[in-house]
Amino acid sequence: MPTGLSYKEKQKKPVSIYELPYSFTGNSYDWHRLWINTATLSGAFVGTLLVLECLPEDATSWNRAELQDVPLFKRWHNHVVKKGPEWDHDKFYFNYILHPYAGAAYFMAARSCGFNFWRSALYGSIISTVGWEFGIEAFMERPSIQDIFITPIAGSLIGEGFYRTKRWLVDNDYRLFGSPVLGGLLAFLVDPVNEFTGLWLGNPARGAASGKASSGAKREISLAPAIMRGYKGFSFISYF
């Protein structure tokens, strides 16, 4: 029986953006992977919420009394519709380190699926504001004014740096200082969503990396008879 993709299937299969030259505005959409990444982020949001709910009140600034006394959807209505966003007083590392990193992860969830900088920034903004600030987290507290701006804006700028870093990793066959382990760890750090879904969905970036490694490692050895003035024998030529 024939194996592999048909010509039409290959034509429809999206080309990994890591196989293409770097571009700030170019696109190579992989909508299927993006929807899976979005579902993965949604699950991660719920899991993160459960973890944060176990932390002490001084770590999250959540009103524990309100959480116990007010029903879930009534809390969301009070936080979003009735009161609206506020200037929060979370720890510095939450607002200015973890949230920008989370924004970069949202950005990379789209960037590695072939979306350009602006579309990836828009995706990250929707995920961070609609999905988290006005979505999951709003069941627990009012949306944060800082996070509405800092997470998507700083996250997109950091995310583009992450994207360039991952392109560098792909060009180096997922190796850092010659180590595939360090390279894999760095890849998970700069693009956690795609690297996680790639464990069971397949990772186009790794496919692009192996393709570049094989094309870059050209080796050729030839042995041929040689007849020249004053010499008869064989010539040995090797390219590495």
C-alpha positions in Angstrom: 0.0 0.0 0.0 1.2 3.5 -0.7 2.6 5.5 2.3 3.1 9.1 3.0 1.1 12.2 2.1 -0.5 12.6 -1.3 0.5 15.6 -3.5 -2.7 17.4 -2.6 -2.2 16.7 1.1 1.4 18.1 0.9 0.1 21.2 -0.8 -2.4 21.8 2.0 0.0 21.1 4.8 1.3 24.4 6.3 5.0 25.1 6.0 6.6 25.6 9.4 7.6 29.3 9.8 11.0 28.0 11.0 11.7 26.7 7.5 11.2 30.2 6.0 13.5 33.2 6.2 12.9 35.5 9.2 10.2 38.0 8.6 8.5 40.5 10.9 5.3 40.6 8.8 5.3 37.3 6.9 2.7 34.6 7.7 2.5 30.8 7.2 -0.7 29.9 9.1 -1.2 26.7 11.0 -4.7 27.2 12.3 -5.1 23.6 13.5 -2.1 23.9 15.8 -3.2 27.3 17.0 -6.6 26.0 18.1 -4.9 23.2 20.0 -2.6 25.7 21.7 -5.6 27.8 22.7 -7.3 24.7 24.2 -4.0 23.9 26.0 -3.8 27.5 27.4 -7.4 27.3 28.6 -6.7 24.2 30.5 -3.5 25.8 31.9 -5.5 28.8 33.1 -7.9 26.6 35.1 -4.9 24.7 36.6 -3.1 27.9 37.5 -6.2 29.3 39.1 -6.5 26.2 41.3 -2.8 26.5 42.3 -3.2 30.3 43.1 -6.3 29.6 45.1 -4.1 27.4 47.5 -1.6 30.3 48.1 -2.0 32.6 51.1 -3.9 35.8 50.7 -0.8 38.0 50.9 0.6 36.3 47.8 -2.4 36.9 45.6 -4.3 39.8 47.3 -7.6 37.9 46.9 -10.4 38.5 49.3 -10.8 35.1 51.0 -14.0 36.2 52.8 -15.6 37.2 49.5 -14.6 34.0 47.8 -16.3 32.0 50.5 -19.5 34.0 50.8 -20.3 35.2 47.2 -21.4 32.8 44.4 -18.9 32.3 41.5 -20.8 34.1 38.7 -22.0 36.9 41.0 -18.3 37.6 41.9 -17.5 37.8 38.1 -20.4 40.3 37.6 -19.3 42.4 40.6 -15.6 42.4 39.5 -16.1 43.1 35.7 -19.5 44.8 35.2 -20.2 46.5 38.5 -16.7 47.7 39.7 -14.4 47.2 36.7 -10.6 47.2 36.5 -8.5 48.6 39.4 -4.8 49.3 40.1 -3.7 46.2 41.8 -1.1 45.7 44.6 0.3 42.3 43.7 3.9 41.5 44.3 6.5 43.1 42.0 7.5 39.7 40.5 3.9 38.9 39.6 3.2 42.1 37.7 6.6 42.9 36.1 8.3 39.5 35.7 5.8 36.6 35.6 3.1 38.4 33.7 5.4 39.7 30.9 6.8 36.2 30.6 3.2 34.8 30.4 2.5 37.4 27.7 5.6 36.2 25.8 4.3 32.6 26.0 0.9 33.6 24.7 2.7 35.5 21.8 4.8 32.5 21.0 1.8 30.2 21.0 0.8 32.0 17.8 4.2 33.1 16.4 5.4 29.5 16.1 2.2 28.6 14.3 3.2 30.9 11.5 1.6 34.2 12.5 3.5 37.5 12.1 4.4 39.8 14.9 1.3 41.9 14.8 -1.2 39.0 14.6 0.7 37.2 17.4 0.6 40.3 19.5 -3.2 40.5 18.9 -3.6 36.9 19.9 -1.5 37.4 23.0 -3.7 40.4 23.9 -6.9 38.5 23.5 -5.6 35.6 25.6 -4.3 37.8 28.4 -7.2 40.2 28.6 -10.3 38.2 27.5 -9.1 34.8 28.6 -7.4 35.7 31.9 -8.0 39.2 33.2 -11.7 39.5 32.3 -12.2 35.7 32.2 -10.7 33.2 34.6 -9.1 35.5 37.1 -12.2 37.8 37.2 -14.0 35.1 39.1 -11.5 35.8 41.9 -10.6 39.5 41.7 -11.2 42.7 39.7 -9.2 43.0 36.4 -5.8 44.7 36.9 -5.0 47.9 35.1 -1.3 47.1 35.0 -1.8 43.6 33.6 -4.2 44.8 30.8 -1.3 46.7 29.3 1.9 45.2 30.6 1.2 41.6 29.9 0.4 41.9 26.2 2.8 44.8 25.3 5.9 43.7 27.2 5.0 40.1 26.4 5.0 40.8 22.7 8.4 42.5 22.8 9.9 39.8 24.9 8.1 37.2 22.7 9.7 38.4 19.5 13.1 38.0 21.3 12.0 34.5 22.2 11.1 33.8 18.6 14.5 34.9 17.4 16.1 32.7 20.0 14.1 29.7 18.9 15.0 30.3 15.3 18.6 30.3 16.4 18.0 27.0 18.2 16.4 25.5 15.1 19.4 26.6 13.0 21.6 24.8 15.6 19.6 21.6 15.6 18.1 22.3 19.0 21.5 22.4 20.6 22.9 24.8 23.2 26.7 24.6 23.8 26.5 21.4 21.8 24.0 19.8 24.2 20.6 18.7 23.0 19.4 18.6 26.6 20.3 22.3 27.2 18.8 23.1 23.8 15.5 21.4 24.7 15.3 23.2 28.0 15.9 26.5 26.4 13.2 25.7 23.8 10.7 24.9 26.6 11.6 28.2 28.3 11.1 30.4 25.2 8.1 28.5 23.7 6.4 26.4 26.4 3.1 26.0 24.7 4.3 24.7 21.3 7.0 22.5 22.9 4.4 21.0 25.2 1.9 20.3 22.5 4.7 19.1 20.2 5.3 16.2 22.6 2.1 14.5 21.4 1.1 16.5 18.3 4.5 16.5 16.5 6.9 19.5 16.4 7.4 21.2 13.0 10.2 23.3 14.5 12.2 20.1 15.3 11.5 18.8 11.8 12.9 22.1 10.4 15.9 21.7 12.6 16.7 18.2 11.4 16.2 19.3 7.9 18.6 22.2 8.2 21.1 20.0 10.0 21.1 17.4 7.3 21.3 19.9 4.5 24.1 21.8 6.2 26.2 18.7 6.8 27.4 18.0 3.3 30.0 15.2 3.1 31.3 13.7 0.0 34.1 11.2 -0.6 35.3 10.2 -4.1 38.0 7.9 -5.4 38.7 8.1 -9.1 41.5 7.1 -11.5 43.9 9.9 -12.3 46.4 10.1 -15.2 48.6 13.2 -15.2 52.0 14.0 -16.5 54.4 11.9 -14.6 51.8 10.3 -12.5 49.3 7.4 -12.9 47.1 6.2 -10.1 44.1 7.3 -8.1 42.9 10.6 -6.7 41.1 10.7 -3.3 38.8 13.7 -2.7 36.9 14.4 0.5 34.5 17.2 1.4 33.2 17.8 5.0 
